[in-house]
Amino acid sequence: MVVGASFDTVEEQKVFADAQGFTYSLLSDPDRVMGAAYEAVRPADDPLAVLPYRYSYLIAPDGTIAATYDLNLSQSLDEHADVVLADILFRS
């Protein structure tokens, strides 16, 4: 299952998902509770503090984080997808 999350409201998430044609769920975290738990909240003095850090997590069936991917680096989304799929296959 794929799930996305951001600090946007439910309404903003719906507009974004519809515009992008996403077929997966987007979670709304305007209070940044989930972002803090996943260490995605930027420091208040960061010029991009209104945006979360871009991370992806591969969650194992037992609910633990099997892998963390830092999308703040220069990796393209296509490369990222290939890496995640390889990790899923490796762990299967």
PyMOL Python script that loads the backbone (N, CA, C, O; Angstrom):
from pymol import cmd

cmd.read_pdbstr("""\
ATOM      1  N   MET A   1       0.847  -1.161   0.000  1.00  0.00           N
ATOM      2  CA  MET A   1       0.000   0.000   0.000  1.00  0.00           C
ATOM      3  C   MET A   1       0.903   1.238   0.000  1.00  0.00           C
ATOM      4  O   MET A   1       1.938   1.255   0.667  1.00  0.00           O
ATOM      5  N   VAL A   2       0.520   2.239  -0.727  1.00  0.00           N
ATOM      6  CA  VAL A   2       1.228   3.514  -0.752  1.00  0.00           C
ATOM      7  C   VAL A   2       0.342   4.567  -0.106  1.00  0.00           C
ATOM      8  O   VAL A   2      -0.849   4.661  -0.405  1.00  0.00           O
ATOM      9  N   VAL A   3       0.937   5.363   0.785  1.00  0.00           N
ATOM     10  CA  VAL A   3       0.234   6.452   1.453  1.00  0.00           C
ATOM     11  C   VAL A   3       1.167   7.655   1.456  1.00  0.00           C
ATOM     12  O   VAL A   3       2.361   7.517   1.724  1.00  0.00           O
ATOM     13  N   GLY A   4       0.634   8.825   1.162  1.00  0.00           N
ATOM     14  CA  GLY A   4       1.407  10.059   1.238  1.00  0.00           C
ATOM     15  C   GLY A   4       0.912  10.903   2.392  1.00  0.00           C
ATOM     16  O   GLY A   4      -0.201  10.708   2.881  1.00  0.00           O
ATOM     17  N   ALA A   5       1.735  11.838   2.829  1.00  0.00           N
ATOM     18  CA  ALA A   5       1.339  12.736   3.914  1.00  0.00           C
ATOM     19  C   ALA A   5       2.001  14.086   3.721  1.00  0.00           C
ATOM     20  O   ALA A   5       3.103  14.181   3.180  1.00  0.00           O
ATOM     21  N   SER A   6       1.322  15.121   4.166  1.00  0.00           N
ATOM     22  CA  SER A   6       1.901  16.464   4.169  1.00  0.00           C
ATOM     23  C   SER A   6       1.224  17.287   5.254  1.00  0.00           C
ATOM     24  O   SER A   6       0.318  16.816   5.941  1.00  0.00           O
ATOM     25  N   PHE A   7       1.682  18.525   5.394  1.00  0.00           N
ATOM     26  CA  PHE A   7       1.118  19.423   6.397  1.00  0.00           C
ATOM     27  C   PHE A   7      -0.122  20.142   5.882  1.00  0.00           C
ATOM     28  O   PHE A   7      -0.672  20.991   6.583  1.00  0.00           O
ATOM     29  N   ASP A   8      -0.568  19.824   4.685  1.00  0.00           N
ATOM     30  CA  ASP A   8      -1.740  20.467   4.097  1.00  0.00           C
ATOM     31  C   ASP A   8      -3.028  19.990   4.767  1.00  0.00           C
ATOM     32  O   ASP A   8      -3.062  18.942   5.411  1.00  0.00           O
ATOM     33  N   THR A   9      -4.084  20.786   4.600  1.00  0.00           N
ATOM     34  CA  THR A   9      -5.401  20.399   5.117  1.00  0.00           C
ATOM     35  C   THR A   9      -5.987  19.291   4.241  1.00  0.00           C
ATOM     36  O   THR A   9      -5.487  19.016   3.151  1.00  0.00           O
ATOM     37  N   VAL A  10      -7.035  18.673   4.726  1.00  0.00           N
ATOM     38  CA  VAL A  10      -7.730  17.636   3.958  1.00  0.00           C
ATOM     39  C   VAL A  10      -8.184  18.201   2.615  1.00  0.00           C
ATOM     40  O   VAL A  10      -8.034  17.556   1.577  1.00  0.00           O
ATOM     41  N   GLU A  11      -8.737  19.398   2.646  1.00  0.00           N
ATOM     42  CA  GLU A  11      -9.230  20.018   1.412  1.00  0.00           C
ATOM     43  C   GLU A  11      -8.094  20.256   0.419  1.00  0.00           C
ATOM     44  O   GLU A  11      -8.243  19.987  -0.773  1.00  0.00           O
ATOM     45  N   GLU A  12      -6.954  20.763   0.911  1.00  0.00           N
ATOM     46  CA  GLU A  12      -5.795  20.998   0.041  1.00  0.00           C
ATOM     47  C   GLU A  12      -5.255  19.675  -0.512  1.00  0.00           C
ATOM     48  O   GLU A  12      -4.849  19.601  -1.672  1.00  0.00           O
ATOM     49  N   GLN A  13      -5.254  18.648   0.315  1.00  0.00           N
ATOM     50  CA  GLN A  13      -4.803  17.334  -0.144  1.00  0.00           C
ATOM     51  C   GLN A  13      -5.695  16.801  -1.258  1.00  0.00           C
ATOM     52  O   GLN A  13      -5.207  16.238  -2.237  1.00  0.00           O
ATOM     53  N   LYS A  14      -7.004  16.982  -1.106  1.00  0.00           N
ATOM     54  CA  LYS A  14      -7.932  16.487  -2.127  1.00  0.00           C
ATOM     55  C   LYS A  14      -7.709  17.191  -3.448  1.00  0.00           C
ATOM     56  O   LYS A  14      -7.666  16.543  -4.493  1.00  0.00           O
ATOM     57  N   VAL A  15      -7.566  18.513  -3.421  1.00  0.00           N
ATOM     58  CA  VAL A  15      -7.322  19.277  -4.650  1.00  0.00           C
ATOM     59  C   VAL A  15      -6.026  18.798  -5.310  1.00  0.00           C
ATOM     60  O   VAL A  15      -5.982  18.577  -6.520  1.00  0.00           O
ATOM     61  N   PHE A  16      -4.978  18.641  -4.505  1.00  0.00           N
ATOM     62  CA  PHE A  16      -3.686  18.204  -5.025  1.00  0.00           C
ATOM     63  C   PHE A  16      -3.776  16.798  -5.612  1.00  0.00           C
ATOM     64  O   PHE A  16      -3.291  16.560  -6.718  1.00  0.00           O
ATOM     65  N   ALA A  17      -4.389  15.867  -4.888  1.00  0.00           N
ATOM     66  CA  ALA A  17      -4.511  14.483  -5.359  1.00  0.00           C
ATOM     67  C   ALA A  17      -5.322  14.415  -6.644  1.00  0.00           C
ATOM     68  O   ALA A  17      -4.963  13.684  -7.568  1.00  0.00           O
ATOM     69  N   ASP A  18      -6.403  15.165  -6.708  1.00  0.00           N
ATOM     70  CA  ASP A  18      -7.222  15.181  -7.924  1.00  0.00           C
ATOM     71  C   ASP A  18      -6.437  15.742  -9.106  1.00  0.00           C
ATOM     72  O   ASP A  18      -6.499  15.203 -10.211  1.00  0.00           O
ATOM     73  N   ALA A  19      -5.703  16.821  -8.873  1.00  0.00           N
ATOM     74  CA  ALA A  19      -4.927  17.448  -9.949  1.00  0.00           C
ATOM     75  C   ALA A  19      -3.818  16.527 -10.445  1.00  0.00           C
ATOM     76  O   ALA A  19      -3.500  16.522 -11.635  1.00  0.00           O
ATOM     77  N   GLN A  20      -3.227  15.748  -9.542  1.00  0.00           N
ATOM     78  CA  GLN A  20      -2.128  14.852  -9.910  1.00  0.00           C
ATOM     79  C   GLN A  20      -2.605  13.475 -10.369  1.00  0.00           C
ATOM     80  O   GLN A  20      -1.823  12.691 -10.906  1.00  0.00           O
ATOM     81  N   GLY A  21      -3.887  13.184 -10.156  1.00  0.00           N
ATOM     82  CA  GLY A  21      -4.420  11.878 -10.531  1.00  0.00           C
ATOM     83  C   GLY A  21      -3.921  10.751  -9.647  1.00  0.00           C
ATOM     84  O   GLY A  21      -3.787   9.616 -10.104  1.00  0.00           O
ATOM     85  N   PHE A  22      -3.643  11.053  -8.379  1.00  0.00           N
ATOM     86  CA  PHE A  22      -3.146  10.033  -7.463  1.00  0.00           C
ATOM     87  C   PHE A  22      -4.219   8.974  -7.218  1.00  0.00           C
ATOM     88  O   PHE A  22      -5.401   9.289  -7.082  1.00  0.00           O
ATOM     89  N   THR A  23      -3.790   7.731  -7.165  1.00  0.00           N
ATOM     90  CA  THR A  23      -4.707   6.622  -6.885  1.00  0.00           C
ATOM     91  C   THR A  23      -4.504   6.080  -5.473  1.00  0.00           C
ATOM     92  O   THR A  23      -5.072   5.051  -5.108  1.00  0.00           O
ATOM     93  N   TYR A  24      -3.689   6.780  -4.681  1.00  0.00           N
ATOM     94  CA  TYR A  24      -3.439   6.347  -3.308  1.00  0.00           C
ATOM     95  C   TYR A  24      -3.856   7.447  -2.332  1.00  0.00           C
ATOM     96  O   TYR A  24      -4.091   8.590  -2.721  1.00  0.00           O
ATOM     97  N   SER A  25      -3.938   7.080  -1.083  1.00  0.00           N
ATOM     98  CA  SER A  25      -4.412   8.008  -0.053  1.00  0.00           C
ATOM     99  C   SER A  25      -3.338   9.018   0.338  1.00  0.00           C
ATOM    100  O   SER A  25      -2.148   8.704   0.363  1.00  0.00           O
ATOM    101  N   LEU A  26      -3.783  10.236   0.641  1.00  0.00           N
ATOM    102  CA  LEU A  26      -2.919  11.273   1.185  1.00  0.00           C
ATOM    103  C   LEU A  26      -3.436  11.623   2.579  1.00  0.00           C
ATOM    104  O   LEU A  26      -4.629  11.867   2.763  1.00  0.00           O
ATOM    105  N   LEU A  27      -2.556  11.643   3.530  1.00  0.00           N
ATOM    106  CA  LEU A  27      -2.918  11.973   4.900  1.00  0.00           C
ATOM    107  C   LEU A  27      -2.640  13.441   5.166  1.00  0.00           C
ATOM    108  O   LEU A  27      -1.636  13.987   4.707  1.00  0.00           O
ATOM    109  N   SER A  28      -3.520  14.067   5.898  1.00  0.00           N
ATOM    110  CA  SER A  28      -3.401  15.477   6.252  1.00  0.00           C
ATOM    111  C   SER A  28      -2.827  15.584   7.661  1.00  0.00           C
ATOM    112  O   SER A  28      -3.334  14.963   8.596  1.00  0.00           O
ATOM    113  N   ASP A  29      -1.760  16.383   7.807  1.00  0.00           N
ATOM    114  CA  ASP A  29      -1.091  16.535   9.096  1.00  0.00           C
ATOM    115  C   ASP A  29      -0.807  18.012   9.382  1.00  0.00           C
ATOM    116  O   ASP A  29       0.346  18.385   9.597  1.00  0.00           O
ATOM    117  N   PRO A  30      -1.852  18.862   9.388  1.00  0.00           N
ATOM    118  CA  PRO A  30      -1.604  20.293   9.581  1.00  0.00           C
ATOM    119  C   PRO A  30      -1.038  20.635  10.958  1.00  0.00           C
ATOM    120  O   PRO A  30      -0.409  21.681  11.115  1.00  0.00           O
ATOM    121  N   ASP A  31      -1.246  19.782  11.954  1.00  0.00           N
ATOM    122  CA  ASP A  31      -0.694  20.019  13.291  1.00  0.00           C
ATOM    123  C   ASP A  31       0.723  19.461  13.433  1.00  0.00           C
ATOM    124  O   ASP A  31       1.371  19.657  14.462  1.00  0.00           O
ATOM    125  N   ARG A  32       1.199  18.771  12.405  1.00  0.00           N
ATOM    126  CA  ARG A  32       2.569  18.250  12.320  1.00  0.00           C
ATOM    127  C   ARG A  32       2.894  17.188  13.359  1.00  0.00           C
ATOM    128  O   ARG A  32       4.061  16.973  13.686  1.00  0.00           O
ATOM    129  N   VAL A  33       1.882  16.534  13.873  1.00  0.00           N
ATOM    130  CA  VAL A  33       2.099  15.490  14.868  1.00  0.00           C
ATOM    131  C   VAL A  33       2.794  14.284  14.218  1.00  0.00           C
ATOM    132  O   VAL A  33       3.791  13.780  14.734  1.00  0.00           O
ATOM    133  N   MET A  34       2.260  13.837  13.097  1.00  0.00           N
ATOM    134  CA  MET A  34       2.865  12.720  12.386  1.00  0.00           C
ATOM    135  C   MET A  34       4.244  13.122  11.853  1.00  0.00           C
ATOM    136  O   MET A  34       5.190  12.336  11.912  1.00  0.00           O
ATOM    137  N   GLY A  35       4.350  14.347  11.334  1.00  0.00           N
ATOM    138  CA  GLY A  35       5.631  14.833  10.832  1.00  0.00           C
ATOM    139  C   GLY A  35       6.707  14.822  11.905  1.00  0.00           C
ATOM    140  O   GLY A  35       7.853  14.461  11.639  1.00  0.00           O
ATOM    141  N   ALA A  36       6.341  15.216  13.111  1.00  0.00           N
ATOM    142  CA  ALA A  36       7.297  15.199  14.216  1.00  0.00           C
ATOM    143  C   ALA A  36       7.695  13.764  14.563  1.00  0.00           C
ATOM    144  O   ALA A  36       8.868  13.488  14.813  1.00  0.00           O
ATOM    145  N   ALA A  37       6.737  12.865  14.579  1.00  0.00           N
ATOM    146  CA  ALA A  37       7.017  11.466  14.908  1.00  0.00           C
ATOM    147  C   ALA A  37       7.969  10.837  13.896  1.00  0.00           C
ATOM    148  O   ALA A  37       8.785   9.987  14.253  1.00  0.00           O
ATOM    149  N   TYR A  38       7.866  11.251  12.640  1.00  0.00           N
ATOM    150  CA  TYR A  38       8.716  10.707  11.578  1.00  0.00           C
ATOM    151  C   TYR A  38       9.897  11.627  11.252  1.00  0.00           C
ATOM    152  O   TYR A  38      10.553  11.461  10.223  1.00  0.00           O
ATOM    153  N   GLU A  39      10.161  12.587  12.125  1.00  0.00           N
ATOM    154  CA  GLU A  39      11.299  13.502  12.008  1.00  0.00           C
ATOM    155  C   GLU A  39      11.321  14.246  10.666  1.00  0.00           C
ATOM    156  O   GLU A  39      12.378  14.432  10.064  1.00  0.00           O
ATOM    157  N   ALA A  40      10.145  14.664  10.213  1.00  0.00           N
ATOM    158  CA  ALA A  40      10.021  15.375   8.939  1.00  0.00           C
ATOM    159  C   ALA A  40       9.789  16.869   9.112  1.00  0.00           C
ATOM    160  O   ALA A  40       9.681  17.592   8.122  1.00  0.00           O
ATOM    161  N   VAL A  41       9.708  17.346  10.359  1.00  0.00           N
ATOM    162  CA  VAL A  41       9.475  18.770  10.614  1.00  0.00           C
ATOM    163  C   VAL A  41      10.818  19.497  10.572  1.00  0.00           C
ATOM    164  O   VAL A  41      11.771  19.105  11.246  1.00  0.00           O
ATOM    165  N   ARG A  42      10.877  20.550   9.778  1.00  0.00           N
ATOM    166  CA  ARG A  42      12.099  21.359   9.679  1.00  0.00           C
ATOM    167  C   ARG A  42      12.190  22.300  10.882  1.00  0.00           C
ATOM    168  O   ARG A  42      11.171  22.640  11.482  1.00  0.00           O
ATOM    169  N   PRO A  43      13.401  22.718  11.234  1.00  0.00           N
ATOM    170  CA  PRO A  43      13.552  23.699  12.319  1.00  0.00           C
ATOM    171  C   PRO A  43      12.833  25.004  11.969  1.00  0.00           C
ATOM    172  O   PRO A  43      12.705  25.346  10.793  1.00  0.00           O
ATOM    173  N   ALA A  44      12.372  25.718  12.970  1.00  0.00           N
ATOM    174  CA  ALA A  44      11.618  26.965  12.758  1.00  0.00           C
ATOM    175  C   ALA A  44      12.410  28.004  11.989  1.00  0.00           C
ATOM    176  O   ALA A  44      11.824  28.814  11.271  1.00  0.00           O
ATOM    177  N   ASP A  45      13.740  28.001  12.123  1.00  0.00           N
ATOM    178  CA  ASP A  45      14.553  29.000  11.423  1.00  0.00           C
ATOM    179  C   ASP A  45      14.937  28.584  10.002  1.00  0.00           C
ATOM    180  O   ASP A  45      15.646  29.324   9.320  1.00  0.00           O
ATOM    181  N   ASP A  46      14.485  27.419   9.547  1.00  0.00           N
ATOM    182  CA  ASP A  46      14.745  26.968   8.176  1.00  0.00           C
ATOM    183  C   ASP A  46      13.894  27.806   7.228  1.00  0.00           C
ATOM    184  O   ASP A  46      12.706  27.990   7.491  1.00  0.00           O
ATOM    185  N   PRO A  47      14.456  28.319   6.139  1.00  0.00           N
ATOM    186  CA  PRO A  47      13.665  29.109   5.183  1.00  0.00           C
ATOM    187  C   PRO A  47      12.477  28.336   4.594  1.00  0.00           C
ATOM    188  O   PRO A  47      11.518  28.939   4.114  1.00  0.00           O
ATOM    189  N   LEU A  48      12.546  27.005   4.633  1.00  0.00           N
ATOM    190  CA  LEU A  48      11.451  26.172   4.114  1.00  0.00           C
ATOM    191  C   LEU A  48      10.658  25.513   5.246  1.00  0.00           C
ATOM    192  O   LEU A  48      10.086  24.439   5.060  1.00  0.00           O
ATOM    193  N   ALA A  49      10.625  26.151   6.409  1.00  0.00           N
ATOM    194  CA  ALA A  49       9.988  25.557   7.591  1.00  0.00           C
ATOM    195  C   ALA A  49       8.516  25.212   7.391  1.00  0.00           C
ATOM    196  O   ALA A  49       7.987  24.360   8.105  1.00  0.00           O
ATOM    197  N   VAL A  50       7.847  25.850   6.445  1.00  0.00           N
ATOM    198  CA  VAL A  50       6.432  25.538   6.210  1.00  0.00           C
ATOM    199  C   VAL A  50       6.265  24.190   5.510  1.00  0.00           C
ATOM    200  O   VAL A  50       5.163  23.641   5.475  1.00  0.00           O
ATOM    201  N   LEU A  51       7.346  23.658   4.958  1.00  0.00           N
ATOM    202  CA  LEU A  51       7.299  22.385   4.237  1.00  0.00           C
ATOM    203  C   LEU A  51       7.973  21.288   5.048  1.00  0.00           C
ATOM    204  O   LEU A  51       8.941  21.551   5.762  1.00  0.00           O
ATOM    205  N   PRO A  52       7.470  20.061   4.946  1.00  0.00           N
ATOM    206  CA  PRO A  52       8.160  18.960   5.619  1.00  0.00           C
ATOM    207  C   PRO A  52       9.412  18.561   4.843  1.00  0.00           C
ATOM    208  O   PRO A  52       9.527  18.830   3.647  1.00  0.00           O
ATOM    209  N   TYR A  53      10.351  17.914   5.542  1.00  0.00           N
ATOM    210  CA  TYR A  53      11.420  17.225   4.831  1.00  0.00           C
ATOM    211  C   TYR A  53      10.755  16.144   4.000  1.00  0.00           C
ATOM    212  O   TYR A  53       9.698  15.635   4.371  1.00  0.00           O
ATOM    213  N   ARG A  54      11.357  15.796   2.895  1.00  0.00           N
ATOM    214  CA  ARG A  54      10.791  14.767   2.017  1.00  0.00           C
ATOM    215  C   ARG A  54      11.478  13.431   2.289  1.00  0.00           C
ATOM    216  O   ARG A  54      12.607  13.193   1.860  1.00  0.00           O
ATOM    217  N   TYR A  55      10.775  12.573   3.008  1.00  0.00           N
ATOM    218  CA  TYR A  55      11.250  11.226   3.290  1.00  0.00           C
ATOM    219  C   TYR A  55      10.199  10.232   2.843  1.00  0.00           C
ATOM    220  O   TYR A  55       9.004  10.527   2.821  1.00  0.00           O
ATOM    221  N   SER A  56      10.669   9.054   2.489  1.00  0.00           N
ATOM    222  CA  SER A  56       9.780   7.916   2.269  1.00  0.00           C
ATOM    223  C   SER A  56      10.201   6.837   3.241  1.00  0.00           C
ATOM    224  O   SER A  56      11.378   6.708   3.579  1.00  0.00           O
ATOM    225  N   TYR A  57       9.232   6.068   3.684  1.00  0.00           N
ATOM    226  CA  TYR A  57       9.508   4.980   4.613  1.00  0.00           C
ATOM    227  C   TYR A  57       8.919   3.697   4.058  1.00  0.00           C
ATOM    228  O   TYR A  57       7.791   3.681   3.565  1.00  0.00           O
ATOM    229  N   LEU A  58       9.681   2.635   4.140  1.00  0.00           N
ATOM    230  CA  LEU A  58       9.191   1.308   3.825  1.00  0.00           C
ATOM    231  C   LEU A  58       8.828   0.677   5.161  1.00  0.00           C
ATOM    232  O   LEU A  58       9.697   0.445   6.001  1.00  0.00           O
ATOM    233  N   ILE A  59       7.555   0.402   5.353  1.00  0.00           N
ATOM    234  CA  ILE A  59       7.062  -0.137   6.620  1.00  0.00           C
ATOM    235  C   ILE A  59       6.889  -1.649   6.474  1.00  0.00           C
ATOM    236  O   ILE A  59       6.201  -2.115   5.566  1.00  0.00           O
ATOM    237  N   ALA A  60       7.508  -2.401   7.359  1.00  0.00           N
ATOM    238  CA  ALA A  60       7.416  -3.859   7.346  1.00  0.00           C
ATOM    239  C   ALA A  60       6.029  -4.294   7.812  1.00  0.00           C
ATOM    240  O   ALA A  60       5.314  -3.525   8.455  1.00  0.00           O
ATOM    241  N   PRO A  61       5.654  -5.526   7.488  1.00  0.00           N
ATOM    242  CA  PRO A  61       4.342  -6.031   7.924  1.00  0.00           C
ATOM    243  C   PRO A  61       4.118  -5.943   9.425  1.00  0.00           C
ATOM    244  O   PRO A  61       2.975  -5.839   9.870  1.00  0.00           O
ATOM    245  N   ASP A  62       5.193  -5.984  10.221  1.00  0.00           N
ATOM    246  CA  ASP A  62       5.024  -5.896  11.675  1.00  0.00           C
ATOM    247  C   ASP A  62       4.918  -4.458  12.170  1.00  0.00           C
ATOM    248  O   ASP A  62       4.827  -4.223  13.375  1.00  0.00           O
ATOM    249  N   GLY A  63       4.930  -3.473  11.232  1.00  0.00           N
ATOM    250  CA  GLY A  63       4.758  -2.069  11.593  1.00  0.00           C
ATOM    251  C   GLY A  63       6.044  -1.313  11.859  1.00  0.00           C
ATOM    252  O   GLY A  63       6.005  -0.110  12.114  1.00  0.00           O
ATOM    253  N   THR A  64       7.186  -1.989  11.806  1.00  0.00           N
ATOM    254  CA  THR A  64       8.462  -1.311  12.009  1.00  0.00           C
ATOM    255  C   THR A  64       8.944  -0.670  10.706  1.00  0.00           C
ATOM    256  O   THR A  64       8.548  -1.082   9.616  1.00  0.00           O
ATOM    257  N   ILE A  65       9.798   0.333  10.836  1.00  0.00           N
ATOM    258  CA  ILE A  65      10.373   0.981   9.655  1.00  0.00           C
ATOM    259  C   ILE A  65      11.513   0.107   9.156  1.00  0.00           C
ATOM    260  O   ILE A  65      12.522  -0.066   9.840  1.00  0.00           O
ATOM    261  N   ALA A  66      11.343  -0.442   7.960  1.00  0.00           N
ATOM    262  CA  ALA A  66      12.357  -1.321   7.366  1.00  0.00           C
ATOM    263  C   ALA A  66      13.428  -0.516   6.636  1.00  0.00           C
ATOM    264  O   ALA A  66      14.582  -0.938   6.563  1.00  0.00           O
ATOM    265  N   ALA A  67      13.048   0.639   6.096  1.00  0.00           N
ATOM    266  CA  ALA A  67      14.012   1.484   5.379  1.00  0.00           C
ATOM    267  C   ALA A  67      13.487   2.914   5.350  1.00  0.00           C
ATOM    268  O   ALA A  67      12.279   3.153   5.333  1.00  0.00           O
ATOM    269  N   THR A  68      14.419   3.850   5.343  1.00  0.00           N
ATOM    270  CA  THR A  68      14.101   5.270   5.227  1.00  0.00           C
ATOM    271  C   THR A  68      14.832   5.808   4.005  1.00  0.00           C
ATOM    272  O   THR A  68      16.004   5.502   3.785  1.00  0.00           O
ATOM    273  N   TYR A  69      14.129   6.615   3.210  1.00  0.00           N
ATOM    274  CA  TYR A  69      14.699   7.172   1.988  1.00  0.00           C
ATOM    275  C   TYR A  69      14.614   8.691   2.066  1.00  0.00           C
ATOM    276  O   TYR A  69      13.541   9.250   2.294  1.00  0.00           O
ATOM    277  N   ASP A  70      15.743   9.347   1.876  1.00  0.00           N
ATOM    278  CA  ASP A  70      15.828  10.799   1.957  1.00  0.00           C
ATOM    279  C   ASP A  70      15.660  11.384   0.562  1.00  0.00           C
ATOM    280  O   ASP A  70      16.578  11.326  -0.257  1.00  0.00           O
ATOM    281  N   LEU A  71      14.490  11.946   0.294  1.00  0.00           N
ATOM    282  CA  LEU A  71      14.214  12.541  -1.013  1.00  0.00           C
ATOM    283  C   LEU A  71      14.650  13.995  -1.079  1.00  0.00           C
ATOM    284  O   LEU A  71      14.420  14.670  -2.082  1.00  0.00           O
ATOM    285  N   ASN A  72      15.279  14.478  -0.017  1.00  0.00           N
ATOM    286  CA  ASN A  72      15.822  15.833  -0.032  1.00  0.00           C
ATOM    287  C   ASN A  72      17.124  15.865  -0.821  1.00  0.00           C
ATOM    288  O   ASN A  72      17.629  16.933  -1.167  1.00  0.00           O
ATOM    289  N   LEU A  73      17.655  14.688  -1.097  1.00  0.00           N
ATOM    290  CA  LEU A  73      18.866  14.571  -1.903  1.00  0.00           C
ATOM    291  C   LEU A  73      18.468  14.676  -3.371  1.00  0.00           C
ATOM    292  O   LEU A  73      17.298  14.909  -3.676  1.00  0.00           O
ATOM    293  N   SER A  74      19.391  14.512  -4.253  1.00  0.00           N
ATOM    294  CA  SER A  74      19.124  14.771  -5.670  1.00  0.00           C
ATOM    295  C   SER A  74      18.546  13.581  -6.427  1.00  0.00           C
ATOM    296  O   SER A  74      18.480  13.626  -7.655  1.00  0.00           O
ATOM    297  N   GLN A  75      18.135  12.543  -5.760  1.00  0.00           N
ATOM    298  CA  GLN A  75      17.586  11.367  -6.430  1.00  0.00           C
ATOM    299  C   GLN A  75      16.264  11.698  -7.118  1.00  0.00           C
ATOM    300  O   GLN A  75      15.393  12.339  -6.529  1.00  0.00           O
ATOM    301  N   SER A  76      16.120  11.259  -8.364  1.00  0.00           N
ATOM    302  CA  SER A  76      14.859  11.482  -9.076  1.00  0.00           C
ATOM    303  C   SER A  76      13.789  10.543  -8.531  1.00  0.00           C
ATOM    304  O   SER A  76      14.101   9.536  -7.895  1.00  0.00           O
ATOM    305  N   LEU A  77      12.535  10.878  -8.783  1.00  0.00           N
ATOM    306  CA  LEU A  77      11.441  10.026  -8.308  1.00  0.00           C
ATOM    307  C   LEU A  77      11.468   8.662  -8.984  1.00  0.00           C
ATOM    308  O   LEU A  77      11.119   7.661  -8.359  1.00  0.00           O
ATOM    309  N   ASP A  78      11.879   8.603 -10.257  1.00  0.00           N
ATOM    310  CA  ASP A  78      11.989   7.311 -10.942  1.00  0.00           C
ATOM    311  C   ASP A  78      13.066   6.444 -10.288  1.00  0.00           C
ATOM    312  O   ASP A  78      12.861   5.249 -10.072  1.00  0.00           O
ATOM    313  N   GLU A  79      14.209   7.048  -9.974  1.00  0.00           N
ATOM    314  CA  GLU A  79      15.278   6.308  -9.290  1.00  0.00           C
ATOM    315  C   GLU A  79      14.804   5.848  -7.913  1.00  0.00           C
ATOM    316  O   GLU A  79      15.084   4.728  -7.485  1.00  0.00           O
ATOM    317  N   HIS A  80      14.090   6.723  -7.241  1.00  0.00           N
ATOM    318  CA  HIS A  80      13.576   6.395  -5.909  1.00  0.00           C
ATOM    319  C   HIS A  80      12.650   5.192  -5.984  1.00  0.00           C
ATOM    320  O   HIS A  80      12.774   4.264  -5.184  1.00  0.00           O
ATOM    321  N   ALA A  81      11.736   5.197  -6.921  1.00  0.00           N
ATOM    322  CA  ALA A  81      10.804   4.075  -7.079  1.00  0.00           C
ATOM    323  C   ALA A  81      11.561   2.768  -7.336  1.00  0.00           C
ATOM    324  O   ALA A  81      11.203   1.727  -6.784  1.00  0.00           O
ATOM    325  N   ASP A  82      12.592   2.817  -8.160  1.00  0.00           N
ATOM    326  CA  ASP A  82      13.389   1.624  -8.450  1.00  0.00           C
ATOM    327  C   ASP A  82      14.078   1.099  -7.192  1.00  0.00           C
ATOM    328  O   ASP A  82      14.122  -0.110  -6.965  1.00  0.00           O
ATOM    329  N   VAL A  83      14.615   2.005  -6.376  1.00  0.00           N
ATOM    330  CA  VAL A  83      15.296   1.608  -5.140  1.00  0.00           C
ATOM    331  C   VAL A  83      14.306   0.969  -4.173  1.00  0.00           C
ATOM    332  O   VAL A  83      14.602  -0.069  -3.582  1.00  0.00           O
ATOM    333  N   VAL A  84      13.133   1.578  -4.007  1.00  0.00           N
ATOM    334  CA  VAL A  84      12.130   1.039  -3.089  1.00  0.00           C
ATOM    335  C   VAL A  84      11.653  -0.335  -3.567  1.00  0.00           C
ATOM    336  O   VAL A  84      11.540  -1.268  -2.772  1.00  0.00           O
ATOM    337  N   LEU A  85      11.377  -0.452  -4.858  1.00  0.00           N
ATOM    338  CA  LEU A  85      10.938  -1.758  -5.383  1.00  0.00           C
ATOM    339  C   LEU A  85      12.010  -2.825  -5.191  1.00  0.00           C
ATOM    340  O   LEU A  85      11.691  -3.967  -4.860  1.00  0.00           O
ATOM    341  N   ALA A  86      13.271  -2.469  -5.394  1.00  0.00           N
ATOM    342  CA  ALA A  86      14.358  -3.425  -5.176  1.00  0.00           C
ATOM    343  C   ALA A  86      14.412  -3.848  -3.708  1.00  0.00           C
ATOM    344  O   ALA A  86      14.633  -5.020  -3.406  1.00  0.00           O
ATOM    345  N   ASP A  87      14.210  -2.898  -2.799  1.00  0.00           N
ATOM    346  CA  ASP A  87      14.208  -3.226  -1.368  1.00  0.00           C
ATOM    347  C   ASP A  87      13.036  -4.129  -1.009  1.00  0.00           C
ATOM    348  O   ASP A  87      13.186  -5.055  -0.212  1.00  0.00           O
ATOM    349  N   ILE A  88      11.878  -3.864  -1.589  1.00  0.00           N
ATOM    350  CA  ILE A  88      10.717  -4.725  -1.319  1.00  0.00           C
ATOM    351  C   ILE A  88      10.994  -6.153  -1.791  1.00  0.00           C
ATOM    352  O   ILE A  88      10.726  -7.114  -1.070  1.00  0.00           O
ATOM    353  N   LEU A  89      11.526  -6.283  -2.992  1.00  0.00           N
ATOM    354  CA  LEU A  89      11.834  -7.614  -3.530  1.00  0.00           C
ATOM    355  C   LEU A  89      12.898  -8.318  -2.698  1.00  0.00           C
ATOM    356  O   LEU A  89      12.817  -9.526  -2.475  1.00  0.00           O
ATOM    357  N   PHE A  90      13.902  -7.558  -2.237  1.00  0.00           N
ATOM    358  CA  PHE A  90      14.970  -8.108  -1.421  1.00  0.00           C
ATOM    359  C   PHE A  90      14.423  -8.637  -0.101  1.00  0.00           C
ATOM    360  O   PHE A  90      14.890  -9.662   0.397  1.00  0.00           O
ATOM    361  N   ARG A  91      13.452  -7.958   0.462  1.00  0.00           N
ATOM    362  CA  ARG A  91      12.899  -8.316   1.776  1.00  0.00           C
ATOM    363  C   ARG A  91      11.805  -9.380   1.682  1.00  0.00           C
ATOM    364  O   ARG A  91      11.375  -9.923   2.699  1.00  0.00           O
ATOM    365  N   SER A  92      11.358  -9.674   0.466  1.00  0.00           N
ATOM    366  CA  SER A  92      10.272 -10.668   0.301  1.00  0.00           C
ATOM    367  C   SER A  92      10.773 -12.085   0.439  1.00  0.00           C
ATOM    368  O   SER A  92       9.992 -13.030   0.328  1.00  0.00           O
TER     369      SER A  92
END
""", "prot")
cmd.dss("prot")
cmd.show_as("cartoon", "prot")
cmd.util.cbc("prot")
cmd.orient("prot")
